[in-house]
Amino acid sequence: SKYANSGNCLIIANQILRMCTNYDNLIKPLVATMSDGSFQELALDMMAFSILRNLMERHDTYKVLDSEAFVSKELRNLTEFTALFYKSFPEVDLLPLMTYILNRMKTDHCHETIVLSRIMQAMFGWRDL
């Protein structure tokens, strides 16, 4: 926990995201570990920044569908992590992520809308229509 709240918080956030996008069984334990008070405000903000940066840098990778026309596993895992993260930490600013997703939708890049949909389901209890 002392590493997560030091100058290494961006490195730790990137590592957590890398693990969660590759291994879906680590999502809940890692968010639970963050929820026990081991991450302070700056570390949580850096995690939100890392989520946004991951979406921006890897958007070409995430728009690729698998053989059955489903969204890539990495994006599904990132979506689950993001939804659980923002549900567990509602004090973290959601506006930058929402702005990015809405701006991508304006330019007909809609594969990130799964993130928006999952966040609404997790935080507000909304379901697909």
N, C-alpha and C positions, 0 to 999 in steps of 0.2 A: 504494500500500500504506500510506503514512503516513496517508491519509485514512480508510482502513478501520479503523485502530486508534486513531483520535482520537475526539473527541466526536461525530463524524459517522457512527459505525458503524451506528447504527439507520437513518439516512437511506440509507446505502449498501445495507444489507440489504434495505430496502423496495424500493429501485430494482432490485436484482438479482432479487428475487422478481417484480416487475412485468415485467421483461424475460423471465424464464424462463416465466412463465405465458402470455405472449403469443407467444413465439418458442421452439419446442422445440429448434431447432438451436443455441441458445445455452447450453443446460443443461450439457452436458459441458465446453465451454471455460471457462465461469464457475466450475464446481466445480474444474476443473484449476488455474485461476488461484488459487483460494483454497487449494488443496492445496500450492502451492509455498512455503508458509511466510509468505505476505504477510498472512494473517489470524491475529491472536493470539487467546487464549482468550476475551477479552471480546467481540471481534467475532464469534466463532463462536457464543457464547451469544446474542448479539443476533440472529444469523441464525435460531437455533432459536426464539427468541421471536417473530420476524417470521413464521415459518412458522405457528406456532400462532395468532398473532393474525390472520393472513390466513385461516386456516380458520374461525376464530370469526366474523369480521366478514363473510365472504362466503359463509357456509354456505347462504343462500337461493339465491345465484347458482349454487353448485356442485351443488345437487340437481336442477337443470334438466337434462333429457336432451335430446339433439339429435334430429333427425328420424328417426334410425334406432334410437332408444332406447339410445344409448351415453351414458356419462357425459360431461359437458361437456369440451371441449378444455382449458379453463383448469385444471380439476381434474386431468385426466390429466397435464398438464405440471407442475403443482405436485407431484403424486405422484411423477413421475420425478425431479424436482429433489430432493425430500425424501429419497427412497430413496438417491440417489447422494450426497447431503450426509451422511446418517448413516452410510453405508458408508465414505465417505472420512474421516469424523471420528467414530470410535466413542467418543471421550472426551467428546463432547457429550451431556449428559443427555437421554435419550429418555423419561424418566418423565412429564414434563408433557404431551407429545404423546400418549402411550399413555393416560394418564388421561383426557384430553379425548375421545379416540376411544371409549374404553370407556364413558364416561358418556353420550356421544351414542347409543351402541348401546342403552343401558338405556332410553332414551326413544324408541326406535323410529326413530331417524334414522340410517340405515345407509349413506348414500351416502359417508361418510368412511372406511368400511371398506376401500375401495380403497387408501387410503394405508397402512393397517396391512398389508394383503396384499402390497403392493409392497415395503415395508420388509423384511418377512420374506423375500421372494424375493431381494432384493438382498443383505441382510446375512447370511442364514443358508442360502441356497440352496434354500429351500423352494419348492415349486410348488403351484399350485392342485390340489385333490383332484378 
